[in-house]
């Protein structure tokens, strides 16, 4: 993979800042340089959300679209979040699939994205009665950043079914009763946390430099400007939460590939992300994310394959 280390795409780093189109960046450095933000107030009066503005595309030819990758969804290292890049690609794909919504999408990240102009090449692979499959390549100049494939369901297709009721793993306190360690905090080079609210049932151990050793995490999220979490936004939100491996003591993790199931739009307001990693093998780990809305519906799922930095976990000291 071009530019694999130290520069890789869609790095999974803490707090949605966490999954940047970048490489190795230290969680401890981020914490040391954090400053108080003038305001983290939620603005529900925005006519056009920043997310919609920043994922807009414009047709420039048959199967080609122009886009502007902004710096408003940057993670650590000042690189755009990988879920944001996937949402941008889904917008271009949707322009080729009228009257349909994304159902499942997979992205492979090739090189680090930068803020600036970009283009997307979109091709329809198959158009069926209810489902249409499309692929897209995101490029900046001669740099291929990401390749994505998505299947769209027509509005007349049978709706996907999902689980209703309590999320598995036990009840989680409502967001109003949860901790917000990022409130009023501005992280250097990170802008996504200015646009997404985070609430934790308790302050994570890694935030205080004391990882728990349990690679699982629950976190409530919502857009600060009041935008609802529809399927387009869920493509971002599955990648906007902290990676569970932070609780193992990792300071960075970089996403290589991500698949997202977009089951249904969420009810307005907060959504709950349940994040877990079960296997860390040879420096690679999976990460599974479920997103539930406050009505108790499973609205999105994702799985990533990601890589940890060289030297993690550290070798135990040898006896002399």
Helices and strands as residue ranges (DSSP letters): E 11-12, G 14-16, E 19-20, H 27-33, E 35-36, H 50-54, E 57-61, E 64-69, E 74-75, G 76-78, E 79-80, H 82-95, E 100-109, E 116-127, E 131-140, E 143-154, G 175-177, E 185-186, G 192-194, E 196-199, G 205-208, E 216-223, H 231-237, G 244-248, E 253-262, E 271-276, E 280-281, E 284-293, E 298-308
